[in-house]
Amino acid sequence: MAEPNGKKLKLGLPKGSLEQATFQLLQKAGFLLALAPRSYNASLDDCELEGILLRAQEIAKYVEDGVFDAGLTGKDWIIENEARVVEAADLLYARQTLRPVRWVLAVPENSSIRTVQDLEGKRIATELVRTTCRFLEECGVRAEVEFSWGATEVKTPLLVDAIVEATETGRSLKANGLRIVETVLVSTTRLIVNPKSWQDAWKRNKIENLVTLLQGAVMAMGRVGLKMNIPRDSLSHVIRCLPAMKTPTISALYDPGWVAVEIIIEEKRVRELIPELKRCGARDIIEYPLNKVIP
């Protein structure tokens, strides 16, 4: 924990769909968080950080206005709010996966709409009104775009002809009988900063330290470490089948006939790799989780 000096960095944290993933990311980055029931103030074990929960849709505007020094929100809401902020980091994490979020134009499966041009004179519902209007204008299409307060996927075909909705996997759209026509915007989570706060030396240093830790936590997602002991005469054969971020770390053991090898790999590859390593002579194989990977 930092020594108290009276200075505070006000950090806007997204409430709602991105909330749990953001809290998990901050914990991996080394920050303990506590949130009382019905509270919007997140307590962090760093006395120089003040976390406040707010809908991701609003964070960019409040960062621009200086209510928050920095915040975590999607690129989509930065664009939608036309917010003038500094984008200090691009953090590839979302609510369910490590994929970017796509805002897509979707219609009922049996709709006659096949292209964006088919939306001429039609009605579209979305939370992303400004961005959708700009997209249609760029495509030379005139259509009515109305703001949706939620449950957008159920509004077709009774209330609107199409929707523009965020998706990570497309499964929810498919489950609601919708077909994707076009991608309107691809978005990832960004750490954004108020321009005046970015010019403040203390705040900028604090933010840059936070960026390093958050990027390290994102890089560790979906990765694990593997340690093992390998007979020296089997080393070249084992190394050829080892994936690693750069090259494996190899250390000599007290027994000159053996070496210790350590790698970092994608967790999904471990279940296939470990049996192969064992067949090659690896022993004492240890898999361990990672919190941060700092390149």
N, C-alpha and C positions, 0 to 999 in steps of 0.2 A: 504494500500500500504506500502511495506517495505521502510524503510529509506535508501536513497542511500548510498552505501559504496564503490562504484567502482567495485564491484564484479558482475560477470554475469554468469548465467547458460545458455548455448546454448542448445536449445531444438528443435529437429527435429520433425515436425508435418507432418502427411501424407496428401498429396494432391491427389485429385481424389475421388474414391468411398468411402473412409473412412473419407474424409475431414469434411463433415457436421456433422457426428456423433461425431467426435472428438471435434469439436468446441462446440457442445451442451454439451458434457461431461465436458469440461473445464469450461463452463459457470455455470453448476450445481455445479462444485467444488469450484466456487467462483471467477473465473477469467473473467474479461471482455476483449473481443478480438475485434480488428478492423483490417480489411484487405482491403487495397486500391485496386481498380481495376487494374488487370494485375501485381499486386505486389506479391512477394513471401515472404515478411517479415510481420509476424503477430505481431501487436502491442498489448501487454498485459498490464494490469494496475498493473503490478509488475515490478518495475525498475530493479529487479535482474534476470528477465527472458527475454530471447531473443528467440522468436519463428521464425523458418524458415520453409517454406513449401517445401516439396520435395516428389517425388513419394515414396510410401511405400516400393517399391522394392529396393530402394537405401539407405534407412535410416540406416539399420543395418551396412552396410559397412562403412558409414561415422561416425557412432558412434564408431565402432571398431578403425577407424583411428584417432579419437580424433577431427574431425571437429566439431562434436556435442558432448556435454557432455552426453546427454541423448536423447531419442527419443521414439516415439510411432509407432510401426509397428507390423506386424503379425509374429507369430511363424514360419509360412511358409517361410517368407523371411529371417529370421535368419538362418533357416536350409539350404535354397537354397544358401545363400551367405557364408555358413560355418563361420559365424561371431563369433568372440571370444568377447563376451560382457557379462555383468552381467544382468540377468533378475530380475529386482527389483520388478515387479508386474505382475500378470496375470489378465487382465481386460476383463471380458466377455461382450463385446459389439461389434457389427458389423455394417455394413452399413444399414441394414433393420431391424434386429431382435437382440435379446439377445442370440442367438444361436451361437455356434462355426461355423466357416467356414469349409466346407469340400472340399478338392480337390478330385475330382472323375474321374475315367476312364469312359468315355461315348462313345457310338457308336450309329449309326442310329437305329431306332426302328426295322427295317427289316433286320439288319445285322445278319450274321451267327455267329458272335463273341459272345460267351456266358460266357467265363471265361478268365482270364488273360493269360492262356496258349494258347488260340486261337490267341493271338497277335504275335506269333512266325513269324518273317519275315515281319511283317506289319509295317506301318508308322503311327506315332503318333505326333500330334501337341500340344504344350503347352508353357506357359511362364515358367513353373517350370521344366526346363530341367534336372538339376542335380538330383533333388529329384525323378523325374520320372525314370531316368536311374538307380538310386539305387534301387528303388522299383522293377523294372523289373529284375535286377540282383538278388535280393533276391528271386524272384519267379522263377529264372532259365529260363527266357525268353529273347531271343535276338530279338530286334526290333529297327527300326530307329526312333529316337526322334529328332524332329526339333523344333526350337524356333518359337513361334507365336507372331507376333507384335500386335495382337488384332483380334477381330471378329473371335475368335477361333471356336465358335459354328457353323459357316456357312461353315467350311472347309471340313466337311464330307458330303457325301462320295467321292466328286469329287477330292479333293486334298490329303486327308489322310484317313486312315481306322478308326482312333479313336482319341479322344482328352482327355487331362487331364485338367479339368477346375474347378475353384472355384465356389461353390454354397452355399447359405444359406438355401434355401427352395426347390430347385430343379425345381421350376416353369419355369424358363427361359429355362432350358434344355428340359423339356417336351414340351414347346411351339415351340421349334426348332426341334421337332421330334427325340429327343435323349433319349437313355435308359442308365441308370447307371449300369455299370458292377461291379465296385469295388471302395471302398474308398482308396485313396492313402495316404492321410494325413488329420488330423483334426487340425485346427489352431484357436487360439484366439489372441487377441491383447495383446502385452506385452509392458511394460515400460522398456526399456533397457538402460544400462549405460556403458560408457567407463570405463574399469578397473582402469585407473589412476584417473579418476574423482571420482570413487567410494572410492578411498583411500584418497581423499582430504576431510578433516573434514567438512569444510564449505559447499562444494558441496553435500556431502553425507547427511548432515542434511537437506539441501534444498530439495533434492530428496526424502528423507523419509517423509518430510512434504507433498510434492506433492503426494506421494503414498497414504498417509492417506486420503487426500481430494478426490483423484480420486476413490479410492476404496469405499469411502462413497457415492460418486455420482453414481457409478455403482450399489451399493446395493439399492439405492433409486429408480432406474429405475423400472417402472412397479408397484411401491408401492405407497400407499397413507395413510394418517392418517385419522382416524375417531374419533370424539368426540361425546358424547351423555350423556344425563341425564336419569337415570333409577330409577324407584321406588325401594326402598331398599328391599321390599318383593318379587320383581321379579328378583333380582340380580342373584341368583344361577341358575335360568332357562336361563337367558340371557347369562351368562358366558359360559355355556355348548355349546352354538352354536357360540361362538366367536373364530375365528382363530386369532392368534397373533404370533409375532416373539418369544416371551417368554411367559409372562403372561400379561393380561391387567393391565393398571394403573387405580387404583380406588381411588377417592378422595371424602371426605365428603363435603356435601353442607350445607349451612346455615339451610335449611329445613332438619331436621333429617330423614325425610321419603324418601329422595332422595340422590343418589350418582352420581358423574360424572365418566364416564368410557372413557378411551382413548386406542386405539389400532393402530397398523400399519399392513396393510394387502395388498395382491396383488390387484391391481386396478380392474382386471377382475372379482373379486368375489363380488365387491361392489353392482352391480346391482341386485344380488340375495339376498344379505345380508340385505340391508337397509329395504326393505319391511317386511322381517321377524323380524327385530329388532323393527320396528314400531308396528307390531302385538303383540310383547312381552311386549310392554309398554314403549319402549324407546322414548324419545322426544328430541327436539332441536338437531337433528343429524346434525353434520357438517363434511363434507369431505374436506380435504385440501391436496394440492400437497406437495411433499417432494423434497428437493434438495440433501440432504446427510443423510445417516444413518450410524453412526459410532458405530460398536458393541463394 
